[in-house]
Amino acid sequence: MAKTEEKYDVTLSDAEWRQRLSQEQYAVLRRHGTERAGTSPLDKRYDPGTYVCAGCGQKLFSSETKYDSRSGWPSFWKPLDGGVGTSTDHKLIYPRTEVHCSRCGGHLGHVFEDGPAPTGERYCMNGVALKFEPKG
Ligand code: FE
C-alpha cells in the first residue's frame, strides 16, 4: 500500500503530536526513530493483555502472539486484525517492510520473515511506541 495515499482517522499537526507525546515517543512514532535494543520494559513482559498505540490508543497486538525473539525489541508473530499498515522502507541498502498504526500512521517498527510458526513473521516493535493494557 502506498503510504502517500493512506488517510488516517487520527491526524494531528506536528505541534500537536509534540505536545501529546514524550520526546522518545515522538522520535519513534512521528520521525521513524528506533529505540535502543533492550531498553523497553515491555520486551520481557508476557502477562495477558493488549498492546495499544502510544499515539492514539488503537489496539495493535495481543499478548497471545508475543514471543521472545532475543532481538531486544518486543516481538509478535501477528498483529490484531486491521491494527497496522505497512510500507516499504528504503532507508537502508536493503528494503525493509515498515509497520505503522493504521489509525494515526505512527511508526511502530518493521516486520521480517524470520518469525516463528504459525505465520513465520516477526513484528519487531519499538516498545516506546506501545502501551500495555493488562487484561481485566
Ligand atoms: Fe495510532
Boltz pocket constraint, residues with backbone or C-beta under 6 A from the ligand:
constraints:
  - pocket:
      binder: B
      contacts: [[A, 53], [A, 54], [A, 55], [A, 56], [A, 57], [A, 58], [A, 101], [A, 102], [A, 103], [A, 104], [A, 105], [A, 106]]
      max_distance: 6.0
